[in-house]
Amino acid sequence: MKKITLLLLTFLLCSSLPAHAEIKKENRLWQDESIYSLMIDRFNDGEIKNDLDVNAKDPLAYNGGDFQGIIDKLDYIHEMGFTAIRLTPIFDNTKNGYHGYWVKDFYKTDEHFGTIKTFQKLVKEAHKRKMKVIIDFVANNTAADHPWVSDPSKRNWYHPKQNMDNGTKSWVDGLPDLNQDNPEVNKYLIDAAKWWINKTNIDGYSLPELNQVPLSFWTDFSKAVKKEKKDSLLMGVPTEDAAIDAAKYQNAGIDSVFDYTQSKKLREAFATTNQSFSDLNSVSVQDGKPELMAKFLDNEYTVRFTTDIVNKRQFPGSRWKTVLTYLYTTPGIPIYYYGTDIALIGGKIPDNRRQMNFRTEKDLIDFTTKVAELRNKLPSLTRGNMEMLYDKGGMVVYKRVYKGETAIIAINNSTKSQKVVLTDKQLAANKELRGLLGGDLVRSHKNDYILIIDRDNSEIYVLADKSGINITFIAALVGVVILTLIFLLFIIKRGKKMRVE
């Protein structure tokens, strides 16, 4: 009897939810993905035998994270709704190159992270979960003690240490700067990139120091990589605060670029409340593809966004929930830096690269999972055009439309409840808005839709036909009531019988 009642209750709840045209995994575009970005050494230690020269108390030394540690946590990442992971460089590094950017051998994995066999297993396990894998490929420099540096025959493989043609220092952070205009260097780097794709079946590369490398090289690089694997993603990571023309790189074959300008605007708008969205909404990519731009709050180079929040004396949980709603529902590919799931705090390098901690409260993880689920199910959130409907006093409402599906996103980034009235001209007449994040329901009344959003709260609606009288819902409800009464009568009758006996 109890099982039947529970089944009816489950049916009752499911019958009230709207149906959506979820994009099938095999038909997904890169703009449909959401990426969990992690620093291998700081994420999870899964294999003790790799712990060579590890000192978990030293932020400038290896801390123990490895490929096996990532494999062990793939379900954790997948269950939060992520469809791809991005890893810092996996190549063999010089001493204390925990971050991966001091490459000493482009054809070997770093011994602290594990063998190439374990990395191949990582890619296979990710693919089993329909998750893609991209890794950082360092094309700008090598380690200071790379064998090429002391090889006289490879003197022309590097730029002079000072004064390049553009008047800047060529050796950024003292690292030997590769001369990609040299045909031998060009070929070596491209051959290495092709080799890793064929050897491990990764799905693309993120490219640090993008703006420090000639555009002509990236044109050659992108053509070669995509010839090996057509749907590979190339994601450029320019130096922080660099003023670059993203469209120029996209035209050269770099699909996506980390948008530091947008990131700065996001941090300013969401670190505290009652901020205007006007500057944020005015940011655009000149003649580029905004749907492929990498959207992020922080990464391995920046101060953690949680630090901004704390400095503003705000509560990290609510601030992160609000900004993630915006990040997941506007054009672009969300890049979610490891530790966001626990609101990890951190200052400048290396403080922003603290170890991940999995023993924390699940509130932010649960919210990430929910908003990711909606992004994965609603094509309008990843492919739809975007139109701003309301922007005032920290309250913003916009819509995304794709093939007949309309999503309305309402974000209240203020300190008080907000009321917004939308008209049928902005939406459609005689419809209803069904809230999927918080369960709100707004029906049109005299051609208006009245949205009331609590402070520090958000809602993601879909526009649907008015539900009216739901016969199935009522029938299920009546059935539950009847079964409950029968069950109660059975208990009472049984109790009387036991007392007589």
SULDAMO-V732118 format. One record per residue. N is the residue number from 0. PHI is phi in degrees with one decimal (NA if undefined). PSI is psi in whole degrees, 0 to 359 (NA if undefined). NEAR is the number of other ideal C-beta (glycine too) atoms within 8 Angstrom. Layout:
# SULDAMO-V732118
n: (N:N)
phi: (PHI:PHI)
psi: (PSI:PSI)
near: (NEAR:NEAR)
This chain:
# SULDAMO-V732118
n: (0:1:2:3:4:5:6:7:8:9:10:11:12:13:14:15:16:17:18:19:20:21:22:23:24:25:26:27:28:29:30:31:32:33:34:35:36:37:38:39:40:41:42:43:44:45:46:47:48:49:50:51:52:53:54:55:56:57:58:59:60:61:62:63:64:65:66:67:68:69:70:71:72:73:74:75:76:77:78:79:80:81:82:83:84:85:86:87:88:89:90:91:92:93:94:95:96:97:98:99:100:101:102:103:104:105:106:107:108:109:110:111:112:113:114:115:116:117:118:119:120:121:122:123:124:125:126:127:128:129:130:131:132:133:134:135:136:137:138:139:140:141:142:143:144:145:146:147:148:149:150:151:152:153:154:155:156:157:158:159:160:161:162:163:164:165:166:167:168:169:170:171:172:173:174:175:176:177:178:179:180:181:182:183:184:185:186:187:188:189:190:191:192:193:194:195:196:197:198:199:200:201:202:203:204:205:206:207:208:209:210:211:212:213:214:215:216:217:218:219:220:221:222:223:224:225:226:227:228:229:230:231:232:233:234:235:236:237:238:239:240:241:242:243:244:245:246:247:248:249:250:251:252:253:254:255:256:257:258:259:260:261:262:263:264:265:266:267:268:269:270:271:272:273:274:275:276:277:278:279:280:281:282:283:284:285:286:287:288:289:290:291:292:293:294:295:296:297:298:299:300:301:302:303:304:305:306:307:308:309:310:311:312:313:314:315:316:317:318:319:320:321:322:323:324:325:326:327:328:329:330:331:332:333:334:335:336:337:338:339:340:341:342:343:344:345:346:347:348:349:350:351:352:353:354:355:356:357:358:359:360:361:362:363:364:365:366:367:368:369:370:371:372:373:374:375:376:377:378:379:380:381:382:383:384:385:386:387:388:389:390:391:392:393:394:395:396:397:398:399:400:401:402:403:404:405:406:407:408:409:410:411:412:413:414:415:416:417:418:419:420:421:422:423:424:425:426:427:428:429:430:431:432:433:434:435:436:437:438:439:440:441:442:443:444:445:446:447:448:449:450:451:452:453:454:455:456:457:458:459:460:461:462:463:464:465:466:467:468:469:470:471:472:473:474:475:476:477:478:479:480:481:482:483:484:485:486:487:488:489:490:491:492:493:494:495:496:497:498:499:500)
phi: (NA:-61.2:-63.6:-63.8:-63.4:-64.2:-63.6:-66.2:-64.8:-62.9:-62.7:-60.5:-69.2:-65.4:-68.9:-89.9:-90.7:-74.0:-95.3:-133.9:-87.9:-66.6:-73.0:-68.0:-56.1:-74.2:-103.7:-74.1:-101.1:-61.4:-69.1:-85.3:-84.1:-129.9:-114.6:-93.2:-101.7:-138.5:-94.0:-51.3:-64.2:-106.5:-91.6:-160.9:-92.4:-108.3:-138.0:-63.7:-67.1:-85.2:-77.7:-94.0:54.7:-84.9:-138.9:-65.3:-92.7:-106.4:-69.6:-105.5:-118.0:-62.7:-106.8:115.9:-62.4:-154.3:-60.6:-63.2:-62.7:-70.3:-55.5:-63.9:-111.8:-61.7:-63.8:-58.3:-69.1:-63.6:-68.3:-81.1:97.7:-75.4:-112.8:-157.9:-126.6:-119.7:-115.6:-64.2:-54.0:-99.8:-74.0:-59.7:-115.1:-77.6:-53.5:65.8:-84.4:-57.6:-81.4:95.4:-92.7:-106.5:-71.8:-114.4:-151.5:-78.6:-114.7:-129.6:-82.8:-70.4:-62.8:-72.1:-95.7:127.1:-84.2:-64.2:-63.7:-68.4:-66.6:-59.9:-63.7:-58.6:-63.6:-61.7:-65.9:-65.0:-64.6:-59.7:-93.5:61.5:-108.9:-93.9:-129.1:-124.0:-129.6:-68.2:-118.4:-86.4:-110.9:-88.5:-152.1:-126.1:-66.9:-63.4:-106.1:-62.7:-54.9:-63.3:-60.9:-98.7:-94.2:-57.0:-72.0:-114.8:-59.5:-82.7:-78.4:-122.8:-74.7:-57.1:-64.1:-126.1:54.4:-72.5:-60.4:-85.2:87.4:-105.8:-68.9:-83.6:-98.2:-67.1:57.3:75.8:-92.5:-56.3:-94.6:-69.0:-98.1:-69.9:-74.5:-74.1:-55.2:-69.4:-66.1:-54.3:-66.1:-60.7:-65.1:-67.4:-61.8:-64.1:-62.4:-65.9:-60.5:-67.1:-65.2:-71.3:-78.7:-122.1:65.6:-66.2:-106.5:152.7:-132.8:-101.1:-124.3:-67.2:58.3:-50.5:-78.2:-91.1:-116.1:-56.8:-61.5:-60.9:-65.4:-65.1:-63.1:-64.4:-62.4:-64.7:-62.3:-68.2:-64.4:-74.9:-71.9:-74.1:-146.5:-54.9:-93.2:-61.4:-96.5:-115.2:-122.5:-83.8:-119.5:-71.3:-64.9:-58.6:69.5:-71.2:-88.7:-127.5:-94.3:-61.1:-60.3:-62.0:-72.8:-63.3:-67.5:-85.7:107.6:-83.8:-62.3:-135.0:-134.5:-61.7:-97.3:-68.0:-63.4:-64.8:-60.9:-60.6:-65.6:-60.9:-64.1:-67.2:-76.1:-112.6:-66.0:-142.3:-96.6:61.2:-95.5:-73.2:-96.0:-59.7:-66.0:-64.0:-74.1:-85.6:-71.2:-144.4:-102.6:-63.3:51.7:-103.9:-120.5:-61.0:-67.7:-107.0:-65.6:-82.6:-99.4:-155.0:-99.0:-149.5:-152.7:-68.5:-106.2:-103.6:-63.0:-66.9:-61.9:-58.9:-63.6:-57.6:-62.4:-62.8:-63.8:-89.5:58.2:-112.0:-86.8:-57.0:-56.7:-69.6:-64.5:-65.0:-61.4:-65.7:-71.4:-66.1:-59.5:-66.8:-61.2:-83.8:-120.9:-115.1:-58.5:126.9:-99.6:-67.7:-111.4:-109.0:-72.1:-48.4:96.6:-60.2:-61.2:-123.3:52.6:-62.3:-97.9:172.8:-92.5:-73.0:-52.9:-96.4:-64.1:-80.6:-118.0:-66.6:-69.2:-71.3:-126.4:-95.7:-100.9:-137.7:-66.7:-96.8:-56.9:-70.7:-63.6:-63.0:-67.8:-56.8:-60.0:-67.5:-69.2:-68.5:-59.5:-67.6:-63.5:-73.1:-94.9:-106.6:-57.8:-62.0:-76.6:-115.8:-120.0:-76.8:-71.1:-123.4:-134.3:-77.4:-105.7:-158.1:-153.6:-161.5:58.0:86.8:-111.9:-135.7:-134.9:-141.6:-125.7:-121.8:-125.9:-150.2:46.7:85.2:-95.8:-119.8:-109.7:-115.5:-112.8:-118.6:-123.9:-103.4:-102.1:-123.1:-96.6:-144.6:-63.4:-124.7:-117.0:-128.2:-106.8:-104.9:-104.0:-66.9:-70.8:-79.5:-118.1:-165.0:-79.4:56.1:-121.6:-141.1:-104.7:-102.5:-76.8:-103.9:-90.3:-118.0:85.7:-70.3:-134.9:-125.3:-102.4:-64.5:-138.3:54.0:70.4:-118.2:-120.2:-102.5:-98.5:-124.2:-117.6:-65.0:-59.3:54.1:-137.3:-144.1:-146.9:-115.4:-104.8:-119.5:-82.0:-143.2:-64.2:-61.3:-73.0:60.6:-83.8:-91.8:-61.0:-62.4:-61.3:-65.9:-62.1:-64.4:-63.1:-61.9:-61.4:-62.7:-61.2:-62.0:-63.5:-63.4:-63.8:-61.1:-62.9:-65.6:-62.5:-63.7:-65.3:-62.9:-63.3:-65.3:-64.8:-63.0:-63.4:-69.0:-70.2:-65.5:-68.6)
psi: (314:320:319:319:317:321:319:322:319:316:321:316:316:326:343:352:139:155:147:156:82:138:128:148:320:347:8:143:166:330:345:348:160:135:128:114:127:152:116:310:337:4:298:132:109:348:108:327:346:354:70:126:34:135:95:347:353:113:351:7:170:136:351:350:147:179:317:324:324:317:316:338:13:320:321:314:316:319:341:357:5:143:1:157:147:131:144:168:140:354:159:127:164:178:133:17:53:330:341:359:0:71:133:339:118:354:11:150:155:133:338:338:335:180:166:331:319:324:320:322:319:313:316:316:323:316:327:329:12:32:140:159:125:150:154:133:116:109:355:327:174:180:154:333:24:141:332:328:323:7:111:329:347:25:323:4:347:155:157:152:331:153:78:177:329:5:5:164:134:333:88:130:25:10:135:124:118:145:91:346:344:121:327:319:315:311:317:312:317:320:320:317:318:320:315:325:315:326:327:347:33:166:6:185:145:146:93:154:38:314:355:358:139:142:326:324:318:327:314:317:312:319:317:315:316:343:326:320:106:317:19:142:132:118:113:138:94:167:149:135:10:135:104:158:101:323:325:318:322:322:336:359:358:107:318:150:135:122:91:329:313:321:316:318:320:315:320:322:328:354:334:181:172:30:147:145:357:316:322:316:344:348:130:165:120:114:22:203:89:334:344:358:144:115:132:160:318:166:195:352:341:162:144:141:328:327:318:316:312:320:334:4:44:165:119:319:309:324:316:319:318:313:328:325:316:315:321:351:7:160:139:170:115:129:116:105:132:142:341:324:343:15:46:136:160:144:221:169:132:7:335:3:40:163:145:146:120:359:72:174:152:4:309:326:316:321:317:316:317:312:329:321:317:319:323:335:336:104:332:333:342:335:348:155:163:134:126:129:331:136:102:132:35:3:130:141:129:164:150:130:131:118:52:350:128:123:137:125:124:121:120:99:39:179:9:161:147:143:127:131:119:147:167:339:329:330:260:157:147:46:187:154:119:116:126:344:316:357:14:153:123:118:146:140:114:45:11:153:118:111:130:114:126:159:146:39:162:161:143:113:157:141:127:165:149:134:330:214:117:99:319:318:313:318:317:319:316:319:318:315:314:314:322:317:317:318:318:318:322:318:316:315:319:322:319:318:322:325:323:319:NA)
near: (8:6:6:8:12:8:8:12:9:8:9:12:8:7:10:7:6:7:3:8:6:7:10:6:6:4:6:10:8:11:11:11:11:14:15:12:12:14:12:14:15:13:12:11:10:10:12:5:4:12:10:7:7:10:8:7:3:7:8:6:10:12:14:12:15:17:16:11:14:17:12:8:11:13:7:8:11:10:7:12:13:13:12:13:15:13:12:13:13:12:14:9:13:10:4:8:13:12:11:17:13:13:16:13:7:8:6:8:12:11:7:13:13:10:6:9:6:13:14:11:10:13:12:9:10:12:11:6:9:6:13:12:13:15:13:14:11:13:11:11:12:13:12:10:6:11:6:10:10:4:8:4:4:8:7:6:10:13:9:7:6:6:7:10:3:4:5:6:8:12:12:12:4:5:13:12:13:13:10:12:8:9:5:7:12:12:8:9:14:12:8:11:13:11:9:11:13:8:8:10:10:11:11:12:14:12:15:9:14:14:8:8:12:7:9:8:13:17:10:10:14:12:9:11:16:11:6:9:9:5:6:12:12:16:17:13:13:12:8:7:5:8:3:10:6:12:10:9:14:14:6:10:12:14:10:14:15:13:14:10:7:12:14:8:11:14:11:10:13:12:12:9:10:8:10:7:11:7:10:11:9:6:9:5:10:7:4:9:8:9:9:11:16:13:13:13:10:11:10:11:6:9:10:14:13:12:11:11:15:10:7:8:4:11:6:11:9:9:13:15:12:14:13:11:14:13:11:13:12:9:7:13:14:11:12:13:13:13:11:14:10:10:12:12:9:12:7:5:7:6:9:14:11:11:7:13:7:7:3:6:4:6:7:14:10:8:11:14:11:9:15:13:9:13:14:12:7:14:13:12:12:12:9:13:6:9:7:9:9:10:10:5:6:14:15:13:15:12:13:14:10:10:5:4:13:13:16:15:15:13:12:14:14:11:7:5:8:12:7:11:8:12:9:11:4:7:14:7:6:6:11:12:16:9:12:9:11:7:6:9:8:11:8:14:7:4:7:10:13:9:14:7:13:7:10:10:9:13:12:16:14:14:11:10:5:9:6:4:4:9:6:7:10:9:8:12:9:8:9:12:8:8:12:9:8:9:11:8:8:9:8:8:8:8:8:8:8:7:6:5:4)
